[in-house]
Amino acid sequence: MTEAAPQAAHAPGEASERPGDAVPWRDPRLPVDDRVSDLLARMTIEEKVAQLYGIWVGADALGDGVAPHQHDLAAAPPDWDTLIELGLGQLTRPFGTSPVDPALGARALARTQAEIVAAGRHGIPALAHEECLSGFMAWGATIYPTPLAWGATFDPNLVEAMAAQTGASMRAVGVHQGLAPVLDVTRDYRWGRVEETIGEDPYLVATIGTAYVRGLESAGIVATLKHFVGYSASRSGRNFGPVSAGPREVADVLVPPFEMAIRDGGARSVMHAYTEIDGLPVAANGSSLTA
């Protein structure tokens, strides 16, 4: 990563935009839908695709660090200047990749965002996301109890206050999105991620999880619901294993926490499960993802 902002190469006739340019999508007085439509109409297919990918900056290229196998399918790690020419959707864990002083990390993130804005034709910064399941997962941040303990409190107000504090610490250093809460209802304790879940009762998971979402979102952090849907119901408790759940179990046990967190909590992001239900990968299940 260089200190000087790179100059992006654009197709003939494609003028760059800069903050302050009088274009509709930059006008905060307009409805969000109108601004989004205007921006999308101005973007090329390549620029839109660039907003769908991210990079784990600073991760060990050998695969021994916090982001193993990140570059397994690439001949070499991507060149930073080339990568950001068309924009960049996500910056993965700028504070969680290696120990970093919060003040120094915030300045480094701001410099990185400035480079991304300067390089892209539309000047769109990247979303920075972090893990925050038991507090902001960064060096020096406050650690809170695991979600199993949230459920044991039966106290949504306490969980909401905890999440608000977590979100405030993330927002203070320039993070936009938190990868929590986990709303998987767990009933097979052989599953390896039980400690990340709130409990075995759909109503308890929904109520406590929604409180967490409200707290995180109140601090301006986008809460991400995980993992929609069925991840924790895999056969024999095997992580990433196939799920044999019928439509009634999915609707009555697995979906309600997500429904409540979106409807009552205001969650703005959902991460799909990595598994398949009855042979169909969740990521390719249009009926589930669009219902």
N, C-alpha and C positions, 0 to 999 in steps of 0.2 A: 504494500500500500504506500503510495507516495504522498508527500505533503501538498504538492501542486495538483490542482484539479485537472484531469485530463480533458482534452477536447474531443468530443465525439464526432464521428463521421456520419453524415446523414445523406440520404438520397437527394438528388437535385430537386429543388423546389420545396423541400421540407425545412421550413424555417424553425429555429429553436425558440422555445418560449422561456421566459425568465419570470421570477416572482415580480408581480406588479403589472405584468402585461394585461391589457384589458380584454380578457377572454371570459366567456360565461362561466366556465367551470371553476374559475378562481374567485368568483363573486359570492361571498358568504351569505348575501341577502337572498340568493335564489334557493329554491327547494333542492334538497340533496339529489333527488332523482333526476332533476333537470341538469344539475352539474355533472353527474355521472354520465348521463347520456351524451352531453356535449364533449366530455373528455374522451369517451370511448370512440366517438365518431372521428376524433382527430388522431387516434392511435393506429399504427400499422399492426398487422398480425404479429410481427416479431416483437413489437413493444408490449403487446398484450401478453404474449407468452412469457416475456421477461418478468412480468409481474406475478407469475405463477411459481417461480422458483426462488430459492434462497441459498445461502452458503453459510457454512460454519467457519467464520473467520478465526484464524489462529489455532485451529485444530491440528493435531499431529498428523502430518501427511502419511506417516508410516502405519497409522491405524492402531497405535498403542494407547492413545489418549481417550478423551471423553467422547470423541466422535469416530468410533472404529468403522472402517470400510467406507468412509465418505467418498473416496476417490477410486474405489475398486473398478468401476466401469469406465474410467477415463484414462487416457494414455499418460496424462500428467495433470497436476492441479491447475485449475484455470488461471489465466493471467488476469489480475485484478482490473487493470485498466480496460482490457477488452471485455471483460465480463459485464461491466457497468455501463457500457456505451448505450445500450438500449433500455437501461433501467434495471432495477433489482427489487424483487418482491419482499424478501425477508432476510433479516440478519439473525442468525440463530445464536442465542445465548452469548452475547458479547461480554457478559459478566460471569457466566457460568462455565466458560471453557477452561480458564485457568485463574488462579488467585489474582485479583486486581483491586487496587485501592479504589473506593467508590468515586472519589473526586477525579482521579486520573482516568478512570474508566469512562466517566461521563464526558470528559473532554475528548477522549479518544473516539467515543461514539459520535459526538458532535462533528468531529473532523471527518469521520467516515461518511456521515450523512451529507456533509457539505460536498464531498467528492461525488457522491451518487447524484445529488441534485444538479451539480454543475455538468456532469457527464451526459445525462439524459436530455433528450430534446424537450420534454415537458417539465423537467425539474421536479420529478416526483421522488420524495424520500422513501426509504425502505421501512417496513414494519420491523421493529426489534422485539423479539419474544424471549421469554425466560420461563424456566420451571419455577413453580411456586406452591407445590402441594403441601409442604410443611413450612411455609415461609419462603421468602425470596431466596432462592438457592444460589447464593453468591457469598464470596468471602467477606466476613465481617457482619453479615446480615443476621437478624434475629431468627432463630429456629423455633417453630411451634410444634405442638403434638401432631401425630399422624392422624389421618382421617378416621381411623378406628376410634381414636380418643374423642374426636368431634361427636361421633354418633353416641358414644357412651355418656356424654354430658347431657344429652336431650335438651340442649340449650341453644336454639337458633340465634338468639341475640348475641350470645358470647362468640359464636362462630362468625357471625357477621362483623363484629367489631375486630376480631382477629384478622379477617380477610381485608378489611378496610385499612388496617395498619400495614399489612403486607403490600397492598396495592400502592399505598402512599410512598413506601420506600422504593418501589419499582419506578413509579412515575417520577420521583425526584431525580433519578439518574438517566431518564430518557427512554425507558422501556414502554412499549405500547400494549403488549399482549402477554397474558399469563396462561400457561398450559395446565390449567386446573379449573374445576375440580374433576376428579374421577367419580362418575355416577354409576358405575357398574355395580349391580346388585350381586353380592357374592353368597353362594350357598354351598359351594364345594371348596372346602378349605385346603385342598391340595393345590389349588391354583396359586401360582407363584407371586401374584401381585395383590394378595388379600390385604396386606398392610396398607395399601394405597386406597382401599375402599372404605365406605362409611358403615356398611352393615348388610344384613340379609333381608331386611324388611323394606319393600319399595317405598312406603310412605315416609319412613325414617330417612332413607337415603334422599328422597325428594325434598323433604322439609329442610334438613340440614344442608344439603347441597345447594338448594336455592338461596339459603341465607348466606352461604359463602359467596355465591355469585353476586348477590346484592352488594356485599361488602367490597368485593374487588372492583365491580363496575362503578361504585360510588367514588372510587379514587381515580376514575378515568382509565382504568385498565380493562382491556377486552378479555372477558373470561372465556375459556375454551372448555366445552363439555366433552368428556372422554368416557368411554369410547363407544360411539353409536353404531351398532347396538349388538349386544350378545357376547362381547369379548370375554366376560367372566364366566360364561356358561359353556365353555368348551368341554368336549368329551374327556373324561378322566382327569380334569383339571390341568390339562396340558396347555401351556402358553402357546398362542397362535393356532391351537387345535381347532378342528371343525366343530360347529355348533349344531346340535340336534334338538332344536326347540321349535315347537309348533306355534302357529299364529296366536293362539290364546295366551301362552306363556310369554311370548314376546310382548304382546299388547298389555297384559295385566301385571307383569313382573318387571320386565326390562325397560320398557319405554317410559313409564310414568315419571321417573326422576328427570329425564330430559324434557318432557313436556312441561313440567312445573317450572324448571329452571329457565326455560325460554319464556313461558307465559307470565310468570310472576316475578322472576328474577331479572329478566332483561338481558340474558346472555346473548352475545353477539357473534359467537363462533362455536362450531361443533367439529370435533375430530372424528372421522369415521373409524370403525373397528377394523382390525387387520385380518379378521377371520371370515369364514363363510358360514352361511346358514342354509342347511339343506342343499349344499352343493353350489350355492350362488355367493360369490364374494360380496361382502357388504358394499365395497367401493363401487361395484357395478350394478347394485340393486336400485334401479330407478324408483320403484314403488316405495322403498324405505326412505330414500334420500330426498324424495320430493313430496311425501305425504303431508 
